[in-house]
Amino acid sequence: MTVLDDWVTAVCAELELDRSGVPVPAVLDLARDVAHQVVRPGAPVTAYLLGLAVGRGADPAEAAARLSALAGTWPIGLDAETADPTAP
């Protein structure tokens, strides 16, 4: 096991979550995509929002894929505070 595996296992135990339902690779890929294509601080916020969506019934893999795709279309080079993702 890696330190990450140990950490996720401990967090799941602390929060009484089923470890087998935690899509670690999908969350890491999503965080990477947001950090590199949108803005670095957006990675943990997006991971949190993914968790909220999953807690409300969203499929984790599908939701992560949708958010990664959104990050891939984000306008590069725009100030993250003022960027309008709907602008052409």
Salt bridges, closest charged atoms under 4 A:
ASP5 OD1 - ARG19 NH2 3.63
ASP29 OD1 - ARG32 NH1 3.23
ASP33 OD1 - ARG32 NH2 3.00
